């Protein structure tokens, strides 16, 4: 689930003041990273387990420079 909001009275955001990052659950983080890379996307953290756990994550960057976390949907239970 992803919630998108509209903030009335705000006409423009600068990189860094809109939000930190969003996280999206995907079926296979490794495959998702390869699909994004093949489509010309920028991978800023390769797919792999978190430092203190087993949850597999990766980070990609959108054209505006915002980070998008991909995480293993199976870890949601």
C-alpha positions, 0 to 999 in steps of 0.5 A: 500500500502506498499513500499519496497526499496533496499538501494544500498551499505548497506549490513546490518541494525541494529535494530533501524536504518532501520526504525521506524515502518510500518503501515498496514490497516486491516479490523478488528484490534481486529480480526487481533490481535487475529489471530496473537496471535493465530499463536504465534505472539507477541502483544505489544499494544492491539487493541483499540482506540487511546488516542486522537481519535477514530481510532483503532490501535494495535502494534505487533512485528516481530521476529527481534523486529520491530514494526508493527502498525495495524490500522482500514482501515475504518479510511482511508475513 
